[in-house]
Amino acid sequence: MTMLGQVSGQVLRHNVIGFPVGSSALPASLQPALQRLLHDAAARRARLQVIGDAEQPALAMERARSVALALVELGADAGRIEITVARDHVADQAHLLLKQAVTP
């Protein structure tokens, strides 16, 4: 267990997305970076985990959902995205983890 919550599996890449205080609106300027991350995820057949962070758990979840929705709109398979909230508030952000897919 980490400060981010339950993170299982090998993390291949970790991106931090900043949010304005009190907002879950994803900055449009991040779309190219998200597109590159999706390309990397597809090449590695990786899973995605989005961990929202905010002082209020509801806002943290909205941030995670905002990132996940943007990923789906860019072509990500929603079934390969896990969303959760951080255990302890650190900053107005979300963590986007690219994780090795677990094979049976």
Secondary structure, DSSP 8 states (H G I E B T S, - for coil): -BTTB---S-EEEEEEEE--TT-----GGGHHHHHHHHHHHHHHT-EEEEEEE-SSHHHHHHHHHHHHHHHHHTT--GGGEEEEE-SS--SSEEEEEEE-----
